[in-house]
């Protein structure tokens, strides 16, 4: 298993088996044990080159989640005023 490259999956959650992506940020198909969200463990050179791009994409996704949640809160607040 030592020859296996470890790819970066910024959305991975080690405690949740459902959170893993199908592909790493380099585009390689991920299977059990070859991806992580810990940048220090990544050995794929293409993934390493794309750390900044991945971080930007994660920030956009997280902001969209927050916007969706705030939209729901605003909707609920408006509904309760009626």
C-alpha positions in Angstrom: 0.0 0.0 0.0 3.0 2.3 0.2 2.9 3.1 -3.5 -0.6 4.4 -3.3 -0.9 8.2 -3.8 -3.0 10.0 -1.3 -5.3 12.5 -3.0 -6.9 15.6 -1.5 -10.6 15.6 -0.8 -11.5 18.9 1.0 -15.0 17.8 1.7 -14.0 14.5 3.3 -15.1 13.9 6.9 -13.3 10.9 8.3 -16.1 10.2 10.8 -18.8 10.1 8.1 -18.5 7.5 5.3 -21.1 9.3 3.2 -19.1 12.6 2.9 -16.3 11.4 0.7 -16.2 12.6 -2.9 -16.0 10.4 -6.0 -12.9 12.2 -7.3 -10.0 14.2 -5.8 -9.3 17.7 -6.8 -6.8 16.3 -9.4 -9.7 14.4 -11.1 -8.5 10.9 -10.1 -11.2 8.5 -9.0 -11.0 7.9 -5.2 -11.4 4.6 -3.6 -11.1 3.4 0.0 -7.9 4.7 1.7 -6.5 6.9 -1.1 -7.9 10.3 0.0 -7.8 12.7 2.9 -8.8 16.2 3.9 -5.5 16.6 5.8 -3.2 18.5 3.5 -0.1 17.2 5.3 -0.9 13.6 4.3 -1.5 14.3 0.5 1.2 12.8 -1.8 -0.4 13.5 -5.2 1.6 16.3 -6.8 -1.3 17.6 -8.8 -3.6 17.8 -5.7 -0.8 19.7 -3.9 -0.7 22.2 -6.8 -4.4 22.7 -6.6 -4.6 23.4 -2.8 -5.4 27.1 -3.3 -8.1 26.4 -6.0 -9.7 23.7 -3.7 -9.7 26.1 -0.7 -11.4 28.8 -2.9 -14.0 26.3 -4.0 -14.6 25.1 -0.4 -15.1 28.7 0.7 -17.7 29.3 -2.1 -19.5 26.1 -1.1 -19.5 27.0 2.6 -20.8 30.5 1.8 -23.6 29.1 -0.3 -24.6 26.8 2.5 -24.7 29.7 4.9 -26.7 31.8 2.5 -29.2 28.9 2.1 -29.5 28.6 5.9 -30.0 32.3 6.3 -32.6 32.3 3.6 -34.5 29.6 5.5 -34.2 31.5 8.8 -35.5 34.7 7.1 -38.4 32.8 5.6 -39.3 31.2 9.0 -39.1 34.6 10.6 -41.4 36.2 8.0 -43.8 33.3 8.3 -44.1 33.6 12.0 -44.9 37.3 11.7 -48.1 36.6 9.7 
